[in-house]
Amino acid sequence: MLFNQLGLSAELQRAVAEQGYSEPTPIQAKAIPEVLKGADVLAGAQTGTGKTAGFTLPLLHRLSQNAPKGGKRPVRALVLTPTRELAAQVSDSVKTYGKNLPLKSAVIFGGVSINPQIAALKRGVDILVATPGRLLDHVGQGNLDLSEVETLVLDEADRMLDMGFIHDIRKVLRLLPDQRQNLLFSATFSDEIKRLADGFMHNPVLVEVARRNTASETVEQIIHPVDKGNKRKLLSYLIGSQNWQQVLVFTRTKHGANRLAKQLDKDGLTSAAIHGNKSQGARTKALADFKSGKVRVLVATDIAARGLDIDQLPHVVNFELPNVPEDYVHRIGRTGRAGNEGRAVSLLSVDENKQIRDIERLIKRQLPREIIEGFEPDPNAKPEVKEDKPRNNQRRRRPRRGNNAGNGNNGNANGGSGRHRSRQERSVSA
């Protein structure tokens, strides 16, 4: 199938051709005709499958068919995204594909000045891309009226729920007219997603192009067992010895991302951290430097990396495994996008055995283990036991005599030189 067979306007077909595309991806081929019909669509697809164009192209087509000719433009289409980065990327897609159409768009999110956003809204906007929090800020200040929205898009709805936006989403739904088209795109379909869809969608058409909750088949996945204290040294060794030029590394915490980026810099690997505490300007610069090659390693938390669109990103590393197994699928979905091959490496310490069991149960496969010689994990290592913090207004009990609480030694290991070889681990521990 070709794009000119989907029923899109000549202006949109020209914009698509200028981007070098002639054939739609599977999600585009299935979703675009349904959206053009005006149906509610519940779409499931892995990240990197072209889903953004799957809703922006038909959305632009429908809106351009009856574009207002005069007066202030009301918001007719609302796209909600979980993160600033994804909002910016969706906005770029709308502008790229809609450049030949008489439609106006704007993007609003937190972390930047609100005044230019207010000015854009006053001028009138057909398509508004927004994060939930900043959107409700504008509504509360009287800058925004959503009573004429014709189409609502929830992009990466699973991540919005993971980030706790369910209450904000419900507030937004109450501000919209009852008669509208609803589009929900999600990489995974949890029970919570289904309940959300049942609450506001009308007989949605289900569009899926990948098995539920599975990792992209274009991504080679491997696990390197290693002691926790040697993870940074192993990561530096892998990047240097295998000449990885562009690596996205995931940590669980913002503090951990900052610390790891600084350590990698000391190892001679240009690195930058990206997370929620960074200003939008800092996040944008770090991403731009990473894409241009000025930064070799981008260390990110799950929230900050959600929606990152990096063409042909070859390597993703789980420096720490996520506590939520679905986040593993999202993480490795940063590579192997749009049919390109990618490699996802996970550094597994003994205290992450539960996480890897949950991940393998979710993706319904056991991932191969490979020990890197020189970084063999201690076979007698045990998970660190964290001492429970006392609840508020409770005193910490003194330990009984004879019970000594041991503190795990997790100091930095200064790597020595030497040649390391890899060998396949023969037995896989559960």
C-alpha positions as CSV (number, residue, x, y, z in Angstrom):
1,M,0.0,0.0,0.0
2,L,1.1,3.6,-0.8
3,F,0.3,6.8,1.0
4,N,-1.7,8.0,-2.0
5,Q,-4.1,5.1,-1.5
6,L,-5.1,6.2,2.0
7,G,-7.5,9.0,1.0
8,L,-5.3,11.9,2.3
9,S,-5.4,15.3,0.6
10,A,-2.9,16.3,-2.1
11,E,-1.3,18.8,0.3
12,L,-0.7,16.1,2.9
13,Q,0.6,13.6,0.3
14,R,3.1,16.3,-0.9
15,A,4.3,16.9,2.6
16,V,4.8,13.2,3.2
17,A,6.7,12.8,0.0
18,E,9.0,15.7,0.9
19,Q,9.9,13.7,4.0
20,G,10.9,10.8,1.8
21,Y,8.1,8.5,2.6
22,S,6.0,6.6,0.1
23,E,4.7,3.6,2.0
24,P,2.9,3.8,5.4
25,T,4.0,1.8,8.3
26,P,1.5,-0.9,9.5
27,I,0.0,1.2,12.2
28,Q,-0.4,4.1,9.8
29,A,-2.0,1.8,7.2
30,K,-4.6,0.6,9.8
31,A,-5.2,3.7,11.8
32,I,-5.4,6.4,9.2
33,P,-8.5,5.1,7.3
34,E,-10.4,4.6,10.6
35,V,-9.5,8.1,11.8
36,L,-10.6,9.6,8.5
37,K,-14.0,7.9,8.9
38,G,-14.4,9.8,12.2
39,A,-14.4,6.6,14.3
40,D,-13.0,6.4,17.9
41,V,-9.8,4.5,17.7
42,L,-8.0,2.5,20.4
43,A,-4.5,1.9,18.9
44,G,-1.8,-0.3,20.3
45,A,1.7,-0.1,18.8
46,Q,5.3,-0.2,20.0
47,T,7.1,3.1,20.0
48,G,9.0,3.9,16.9
49,T,6.3,2.4,14.6
50,G,5.2,5.7,13.1
51,K,2.1,6.1,15.3
52,T,2.5,9.9,15.6
53,A,1.9,10.3,11.8
54,G,-0.8,7.7,12.3
55,F,-3.0,10.3,14.0
56,T,-1.5,13.7,12.9
57,L,-2.1,13.0,9.1
58,P,-5.8,12.1,9.3
59,L,-6.4,14.8,12.0
60,L,-4.9,17.5,9.7
61,H,-7.0,16.1,6.8
62,R,-10.3,16.3,8.7
63,L,-9.7,19.7,10.1
64,S,-8.6,21.2,6.8
65,Q,-11.9,20.1,5.2
66,N,-13.8,22.8,7.1
67,A,-11.1,25.2,8.2
68,P,-12.6,28.5,9.6
69,K,-12.2,31.4,7.2
70,G,-12.4,34.3,9.6
71,G,-12.6,35.3,13.2
72,K,-10.8,33.8,16.2
73,R,-9.9,30.2,15.8
74,P,-11.2,27.9,18.5
75,V,-9.2,24.8,19.6
76,R,-10.7,22.0,17.5
77,A,-8.2,19.3,18.2
78,L,-6.4,18.6,21.5
79,V,-3.4,16.2,21.7
80,L,-2.4,15.3,25.3
81,T,1.1,13.8,25.9
82,P,2.9,12.8,29.1
83,T,6.1,14.7,28.7
84,R,7.5,17.9,27.3
85,E,9.8,16.2,24.9
86,L,6.9,14.2,23.3
87,A,4.7,17.3,23.2
88,A,7.5,19.1,21.3
89,Q,7.9,16.2,18.9
90,V,4.2,15.8,18.1
91,S,4.0,19.6,17.6
92,D,6.9,19.3,15.1
93,S,5.1,16.5,13.3
94,V,1.9,18.6,13.0
95,K,3.9,21.6,11.6
96,T,5.9,19.4,9.2
97,Y,2.9,17.6,7.7
98,G,0.5,20.6,7.9
99,K,2.8,23.2,6.3
100,N,0.7,23.3,3.1
101,L,-2.6,23.7,5.0
102,P,-4.4,26.8,6.4
103,L,-4.3,25.5,10.0
104,K,-2.6,26.9,13.1
105,S,-1.1,24.9,15.9
106,A,0.6,25.5,19.2
107,V,2.3,23.5,21.9
108,I,2.1,24.2,25.7
109,F,4.1,22.5,28.5
110,G,5.7,23.4,31.8
111,G,9.2,24.4,32.5
112,V,9.2,27.4,30.2
113,S,7.7,30.8,30.3
114,I,3.9,30.8,30.1
115,N,3.6,34.3,28.4
116,P,4.4,33.2,24.8
117,Q,1.9,30.4,25.2
118,I,-0.8,32.8,26.3
119,A,0.0,35.0,23.2
120,A,-0.3,32.0,20.9
121,L,-3.6,31.0,22.4
122,K,-5.0,34.5,22.0
123,R,-4.1,34.5,18.3
124,G,-6.2,31.4,17.9
125,V,-5.2,27.7,17.4
126,D,-6.8,24.9,15.5
127,I,-4.6,22.1,17.0
128,L,-3.2,22.3,20.5
129,V,-0.6,19.9,21.8
130,A,-0.2,19.9,25.5
131,T,0.9,18.2,28.7
132,P,-1.9,17.8,31.2
133,G,-0.6,20.1,34.0
134,R,0.2,23.1,31.9
135,L,-3.1,22.7,30.0
136,L,-5.1,22.9,33.2
137,D,-3.0,25.9,34.3
138,H,-4.1,27.8,31.2
139,V,-7.7,26.7,31.7
140,G,-7.6,27.9,35.4
141,Q,-6.2,31.3,34.3
142,G,-9.0,31.7,31.7
143,N,-6.6,31.5,28.7
144,L,-8.2,28.5,27.1
145,D,-11.6,27.3,26.1
146,L,-12.0,23.6,25.2
147,S,-15.7,23.7,24.5
148,E,-15.3,23.3,20.7
149,V,-12.8,20.5,20.6
150,E,-13.8,18.1,17.8
151,T,-11.0,15.5,18.3
152,L,-9.2,14.4,21.5
153,V,-5.9,12.4,21.2
154,L,-4.3,10.7,24.2
155,D,-0.8,9.8,23.1
156,E,1.2,7.3,25.1
157,A,-1.8,6.9,27.5
158,D,-0.1,4.1,29.4
159,R,2.8,6.5,30.4
160,M,0.3,9.2,31.4
161,L,-1.3,6.7,33.8
162,D,2.1,5.6,35.1
163,M,3.0,9.2,35.8
164,G,-0.2,9.8,37.8
165,F,-2.1,11.9,35.3
166,I,-5.3,10.0,35.6
167,H,-7.0,12.7,37.7
168,D,-5.8,15.5,35.3
169,I,-7.1,13.5,32.4
170,R,-10.5,13.2,34.0
171,K,-10.6,16.9,34.6
172,V,-9.8,17.6,31.0
173,L,-12.5,15.2,29.8
174,R,-15.1,17.2,31.8
175,L,-14.1,20.3,29.9
176,L,-14.7,18.8,26.5
177,P,-18.0,18.6,24.5
178,D,-19.7,15.2,24.7
179,Q,-19.8,14.9,20.9
180,R,-16.2,14.4,19.7
181,Q,-13.9,11.9,18.2
182,N,-11.5,10.1,20.6
183,L,-8.2,8.6,19.7
184,L,-6.1,6.7,22.3
185,F,-2.6,5.4,21.5
186,S,-0.7,3.2,23.9
187,A,2.3,0.9,23.7
188,T,0.6,-1.5,26.2
189,F,-3.0,-2.3,27.1
190,S,-3.2,-2.7,30.9
191,D,-6.6,-3.2,32.7
192,E,-6.3,0.4,33.8
193,I,-6.0,1.5,30.1
194,K,-9.1,-0.5,29.2
195,R,-11.1,1.1,32.1
196,L,-10.0,4.5,31.0
197,A,-11.1,3.8,27.4
198,D,-14.4,2.4,28.5
199,G,-15.1,5.6,30.4
200,F,-15.0,8.0,27.5
201,M,-14.7,6.2,24.1
202,H,-17.7,5.2,22.0
203,N,-17.5,1.8,20.3
204,P,-13.8,2.3,19.5
205,V,-12.1,0.5,16.6
206,L,-9.2,-1.6,18.0
207,V,-6.0,-1.3,15.9
208,E,-3.0,-3.3,16.9
209,V,0.2,-4.1,15.0
210,A,2.3,-5.8,17.7
211,R,1.6,-8.3,20.4
212,R,0.6,-6.8,23.7
213,N,3.3,-5.9,26.2
214,T,6.1,-7.4,24.1
215,A,9.5,-6.0,23.3
216,S,10.2,-5.0,19.7
217,E,11.5,-8.0,17.7
218,T,14.0,-5.7,15.9
219,V,15.9,-5.3,19.2
220,E,18.6,-7.7,20.2
221,Q,18.5,-8.0,24.0
222,I,21.2,-9.3,26.3
223,I,22.0,-9.3,30.0
224,H,25.4,-8.9,31.5
225,P,25.5,-10.2,35.1
226,V,27.8,-8.0,37.2
227,D,28.3,-6.9,40.8
228,K,26.6,-3.6,41.6
229,G,29.8,-1.8,42.4
230,N,31.3,-2.7,39.1
231,K,28.5,-1.6,36.9
232,R,29.9,1.8,35.9
233,K,33.3,0.3,35.1
234,L,31.7,-2.4,32.9
235,L,29.6,0.2,31.2
236,S,32.7,2.3,30.3
237,Y,34.5,-0.8,29.1
238,L,31.6,-1.8,26.8
239,I,31.3,1.6,25.3
240,G,35.0,2.0,24.8
241,S,35.9,-1.5,23.7
242,Q,33.0,-1.9,21.3
243,N,33.3,1.7,20.0
244,W,29.6,2.7,20.8
245,Q,29.2,6.2,19.5
246,Q,25.6,6.9,20.7
247,V,24.3,5.3,23.8
248,L,21.1,6.0,25.8
249,V,21.5,4.8,29.4
250,F,18.7,4.4,31.9
251,T,18.9,4.9,35.7
252,R,16.1,4.7,38.2
253,T,16.6,8.1,39.9
254,K,17.5,11.7,39.0
255,H,20.4,11.7,41.4
256,G,21.7,8.5,39.9
257,A,21.6,9.9,36.4
258,N,23.6,13.0,37.5
259,R,26.2,10.9,39.3
260,L,26.6,8.4,36.5
261,A,27.0,11.1,33.8
262,K,29.8,12.8,35.9
263,Q,31.5,9.4,36.4
264,L,31.4,8.6,32.7
265,D,32.8,12.1,31.9
266,K,35.8,11.3,34.1
267,D,36.2,8.1,32.1
268,G,36.6,10.1,29.0
269,L,33.1,9.6,27.6
270,T,31.2,12.8,26.9
271,S,28.0,12.5,28.8
272,A,24.9,14.4,29.8
273,A,22.0,13.7,32.1
274,I,18.3,14.3,31.4
275,H,15.6,14.1,34.0
276,G,12.6,16.0,35.4
277,N,14.6,18.3,37.6
278,K,16.5,19.7,34.6
279,S,15.1,22.9,33.0
280,Q,13.5,22.6,29.7
281,G,16.4,24.5,28.1
282,A,18.9,22.1,29.6
283,R,16.9,19.0,28.5
284,T,16.6,20.4,24.9
285,K,20.3,21.2,24.7
286,A,21.3,17.8,26.1
287,L,19.1,16.0,23.5
288,A,20.4,18.2,20.7
289,D,24.0,17.6,21.6
290,F,23.3,13.8,21.8
291,K,21.7,13.8,18.4
292,S,24.5,15.8,16.8
293,G,27.2,13.6,18.3
294,K,28.7,16.2,20.7
295,V,27.5,14.0,23.6
296,R,28.2,10.3,23.3
297,V,26.2,9.0,26.3
298,L,22.8,10.4,27.4
299,V,21.8,9.2,30.9
300,A,18.1,9.4,31.5
301,T,15.3,8.5,33.8
302,D,12.2,6.8,32.5
303,I,10.0,10.0,32.6
304,A,12.5,12.2,30.8
305,A,13.3,9.6,28.1
306,R,9.6,8.9,27.3
307,G,8.9,10.1,23.8
308,L,12.5,10.6,22.8
309,D,12.7,10.2,19.1
310,I,16.3,9.5,17.9
311,D,16.7,8.2,14.4
312,Q,18.6,4.9,14.2
313,L,19.7,4.9,17.9
314,P,21.9,1.8,18.0
315,H,22.3,1.1,21.8
316,V,20.2,1.3,24.9
317,V,21.6,0.3,28.3
318,N,19.6,-0.5,31.4
319,F,22.2,0.6,34.0
320,E,19.5,-0.3,36.6
321,L,16.5,-2.4,35.8
322,P,13.1,-0.6,36.2
323,N,10.8,-1.6,39.1
324,V,7.8,-1.7,36.7
325,P,8.3,-4.4,34.0
326,E,6.4,-2.5,31.3
327,D,9.0,0.3,31.6
328,Y,11.5,-2.2,30.2
329,V,9.5,-2.4,27.0
330,H,9.3,1.4,26.8
331,R,13.0,1.7,27.4
332,I,14.3,-0.7,24.8
333,G,11.7,0.8,22.4
334,R,14.0,3.8,22.0
335,T,16.2,1.6,19.7
336,G,15.1,-0.6,16.9
337,R,12.7,2.0,15.6
338,A,11.0,2.1,12.2
339,G,12.4,-1.3,11.2
340,N,16.0,-0.4,12.1
341,E,18.0,-2.9,14.2
342,G,19.0,-2.1,17.7
343,R,20.7,-3.6,20.8
344,A,19.5,-3.4,24.4
345,V,22.0,-4.3,27.1
346,S,21.0,-4.7,30.8
347,L,23.5,-4.7,33.6
348,L,22.1,-7.2,36.1
349,S,23.2,-7.2,39.8
350,V,22.0,-9.8,42.3
351,D,19.5,-7.4,43.9
352,E,17.6,-7.1,40.6
353,N,16.7,-10.8,40.3
354,K,13.0,-10.1,41.0
355,Q,12.9,-7.3,38.4
356,I,14.3,-9.5,35.7
357,R,11.9,-12.3,36.5
358,D,9.0,-10.0,36.2
359,I,10.3,-8.6,32.9
360,E,10.8,-12.1,31.4
361,R,7.4,-13.1,32.5
362,L,5.9,-10.0,30.8
363,I,7.7,-10.5,27.5
364,K,7.3,-14.2,27.6
365,R,10.9,-15.1,26.9
366,Q,14.1,-15.7,28.8
367,L,16.8,-13.3,27.9
368,P,20.4,-14.5,27.2
369,R,23.0,-13.9,29.9
370,E,26.6,-13.2,29.0
371,I,29.4,-12.6,31.5
372,I,32.2,-10.3,30.5
373,E,35.5,-11.8,31.6
374,G,37.1,-9.6,34.2
375,F,33.7,-8.5,35.5
376,E,32.5,-11.8,36.8
377,P,29.9,-11.3,39.6
378,D,30.7,-12.6,43.1
379,P,28.8,-16.0,43.3
380,N,28.4,-15.4,47.0
381,A,26.9,-11.9,46.7
382,K,23.6,-11.4,48.4
383,P,21.0,-8.6,47.8
384,E,21.5,-5.6,50.0
385,V,19.0,-5.4,52.9
386,K,17.7,-1.9,53.3
387,E,16.7,-0.9,56.9
388,D,13.1,0.3,57.1
389,K,12.8,3.9,58.0
390,P,10.6,4.6,61.1
391,R,7.2,6.0,60.4
392,N,6.4,9.6,61.3
393,N,6.2,10.1,65.1
394,Q,7.7,6.7,65.7
395,R,11.1,6.2,67.4
396,R,13.5,3.9,65.8
397,R,13.8,0.7,67.8
398,R,17.2,-0.2,69.1
399,P,18.5,-3.5,67.6
400,R,18.6,-6.4,69.9
401,R,21.9,-7.5,71.2
402,G,23.8,-9.7,68.8
403,N,22.0,-8.4,65.7
404,N,24.5,-6.3,63.8
405,A,23.2,-4.5,60.8
406,G,25.7,-4.7,58.0
407,N,26.2,-1.9,55.6
408,G,26.8,-2.8,52.0
409,N,30.1,-1.6,50.6
410,N,29.3,0.0,47.3
411,G,32.3,2.2,46.6
412,N,33.6,3.1,43.1
413,A,35.8,0.5,41.6
414,N,38.7,2.1,39.7
415,G,39.1,0.0,36.6
416,G,42.5,-1.4,35.7
417,S,43.7,-1.9,32.2
418,G,43.9,-5.3,30.5
419,R,42.1,-7.2,27.8
420,H,38.7,-8.6,28.6
421,R,36.9,-11.3,26.7
422,S,33.2,-12.2,26.8
423,R,31.9,-15.8,27.3
424,Q,28.4,-17.1,27.2
425,E,27.0,-18.0,30.5
426,R,26.0,-21.7,30.3
427,S,23.6,-21.7,33.2
428,V,20.9,-19.1,33.6
429,S,19.9,-18.4,37.2
430,A,16.2,-17.9,37.9
